């Protein structure tokens, strides 16, 4: 049975477990204009995002990715933190969040003011060369793509998650920007589907979870194992788990508290109650 007042229930959870590890997913950034991946049942809303093996071995996949990025990246770049991000920054400042682990790659938690953050899947605003480890900003690569492919800058399409777009055109003539140092393959510094999260990030998050009083999941269906693993481990360690997210999650059977409610208003109301 759902609590009649989700904010009151979350307030009680935080009061009882004051030092939390927070895990966030795409649902927390939708109010910032960044689409999420899945519907309320945990099913894909659109075709699955680019797969790491395909990106690395197939030039056409890279052309399609960077071509669609000309449309999709500005939406990610220009997004701003919403009230849910601001609420989590305040919760950290009040000492309730020991560590925030995000599955998002948008950097909005840091922009909102959170300082103890692990970007589990990396950051979309950075680009890395897969051959020489050269780093540069995503904006730099975006500008080079536009200069190399002026005809592609006229396209408009529905934005998809993580700087992608629902654009279907002939990408065969698209010129891919390569590494200015070695000519190698440039890739956003994010963990694509089919790739592995760097081990040290996982270990650091698990260390923090072991020290925390509980786990709070926000805006994630937990369908991807990289996030679900923290619920499994919290359950094994007998730590309470709360989830504030719309729709079902992969961890529903493990939860101590499930709040199927709008994220921003609940977090804002919870802060008000904590201040009383």
N, C-alpha and C positions, 0 to 999 in steps of 0.2 A: 504494500500500500504506500502511495506517495505521500510525503509530508504535505499538509495543507499550506504551509508557508516555507518555501524552499530556502529563503534567506535565513529564517529562524533556525532551520535544521542545519544549514551550513555554519551559522554562527556557533551553534552548540558543538558541532564537530571540531571547529577550530579552537573553541574554548577548552574542550577536553583533550585536544592533541595540538598544543600550541606551536610545535616546531615541525613544520611540514616539508616534505619534498613535493613539489608541484610539477606535474607533467602536462604540457599543453599540446593541442593539435590544431588542425586547420579551422575548426569551428570557432576559435577565439578571434580569428582575423577576418571572418566574413563581413562583419560590420565595418571593416576598413576597406571593403570593396574587393577583397581577394577571394575568389571562389574556393570552395572546398571540393574534395574528391568524391565523397559518398553521400548517399541519401540517408533517411532516417532508419532504413533497414540495414545499413552498412554495405549496400551495393554501389558499384561504380555509377556515377552520373554520366560519364562519357568514356571514350576509349581510354585505356590505361596509358599513363605517361610513358615517355621514352625509357627504354630499358638500357642499362649500362653496357651490356655486351653488344647490342645493336649499334649504339652510339660510337663505340670504339672501333668496330670492324667495318661499318657501312658508311661510305661517304654520303650516300643519298639521305640516310637518317640524320647525319650532321647538317646537311643542307636544309632539310625540312625543319630541324630543331631551330637553327639560327635564323632561318627565314621567318618562322612563326614568332620567334622571339622579338623581331622588329616591331610586331604589333603588341605582344603580351608584356614585354619587360617594362615599358613605361608605367603600366598600371601597378606593378610591384614596386617600382622605384618611387613612385609618387604617393604610395599609400601612407597613411598616418595612423598612429596608435588610436584606438578607440577606448571608450570608458572601461572595458574589461581589462585592457592592458594597464591603464592607469590604476585600476583597483589593485592589481597584483603588485605593481610597484609600491603602492602604499602599504600593502601587507608585508612586503619585504622590509620596508623602512620601519615598520612596527615590530619587527622581529619574528613574524610568524612563518616566514619562508626561509629555510636554510639554503635551499638550492632550487632553482627553476630549470627544468629540463624541457626543452621545446623540440617538437618534431617539425616545426615550421622553419623555413629558411628566409623569412622576411625581415628579420632583425628588429621587429616592432617592440619586442620586450625591452631591448636595450634603449631604444628611442624613448620609451615611456619612462625609463628610469631604473629598471632592474639592473643590478650589477653582478649578482651571482647567477650566471646563466650558462648552461651547456647547450650549444646548438648541435643537437644530436645528429642532424642530417646536413650540417654545414650552413653556409651563407650564400645566397644567390647574388649578392652584390660584389662577390669576388670571383675571379676567373683564374684558373691554373693551367699551365701547360703540362700535359700528361707525359711529356718526354724529359723536360729539363727542370720542372717544378717552378718555372717562372710564374710570378703572380702579377695581376693587374686588376683594375676595377672593372666591373661589368659595364659601366657607362663608357669606358674607353673602347671596349670591344663593340658595344652597341653603336657607337659613333662610326667606327671603322666599317661595320657591316652596312650602315646606311650609306656611307661614301662609296663602298664597293658595289652596292645594289640599289641605286636610286629608284629604279622602277618598282621595287618591292615596298618602298616606303609609302606608296599610295593606298595600300590595302588596308581594309578595316575588317575586324572580325570580333566575335565574342571572346572575351578573355577567359582563359582556362587557368587552373592552378599553377603556381610557381613560375610565372612569367611566360607561360605557353599561351597559345591562342587557337581557336577552332577555325583555322585557315586551311583550306584545301585548294591549292593551285599547283601549277607545274613549277617545281623547285629545281629542275635540272640545270638551269642557267645561273643559279645562285652561286655567288663567290663567297666561300667560307674564309673568314679572317683566321690566319694561322699565327703561331707564336712569332713575335718579332725578333726573338733571339735565336731560335733553332729551326723555325718552320714547322714545329710539331703541332699536335692536336690541342686546341684550346677547349676547355670544358668548364662550366660553372663549378665552383668549389662546393658542390653539394653531392650527397649520396643519392645517385639515381636508383630507381627500382632495379633489383638484380645485383646491386653492389652491397658491400658490407659496411656497417658503421665502424669507424676506427675503434679498436679494442679499448684504448685508454679512455675514450669518452664514456664508454659503457661502464668500465671499472670505477671511474670517478663518480658517476651517478649512483652506482650500487653502493659505494662507500658512504655516500651521503644518505641514501635510503636506509642503510643499516643504523645510522645515527639518529634518524628522524623519528618523530612520534607517530607519523602516519603519512599516507600518500593521498594527494588530491589530484585527480585527473580532470582536466577542463578542455572541452571541445574536441575530444578524440573518440572515434569509434573503436580504437585499439585493434583494428583488423590487421594491421601490419605488426609483425612480431617485434620489431625494434622498440615499439612502445609497450606492447603487451607483456614483454618479459619482465618489466618492473612490477606489474600487478602480480604476476606469478611469484616473483621473489618476495614481494611484500606479504603475500598470502602464506608462503612457506615460513616467513619470519614472524607470523602472527601479528602483523601490523595492520591496523584498520585502513580501509580504502574507501574513499568517497569519489563519486564522479558527478560532475555538472556538465551535461552535454545533451543535445537534442537527439533523441533516437536511441536505439540499442547499442550496446558495446559488446565486444568479444569477452569482456571480463564481468558481465552482469552477475554471474553466479558467485563471483569472488567479492563483490562489493558489500561493504557495511552500510553504505548510504548511496542511493541512486537518485539524482535530481534531474529529471527530464524537463528542463525549463530554460528560458532565454538567459544566456550567460551574462551579458552586461548588466541588466537590471538586478539580477540576483547578487552578483558580486558587489554592486554599488549599495544595495540595501544591506548586505552583510556588513560592509564597512560602517554604515550608519549605526547598526546595532552594536558593533564592537566598540564604538566610540562612546556609548552610553555608560 
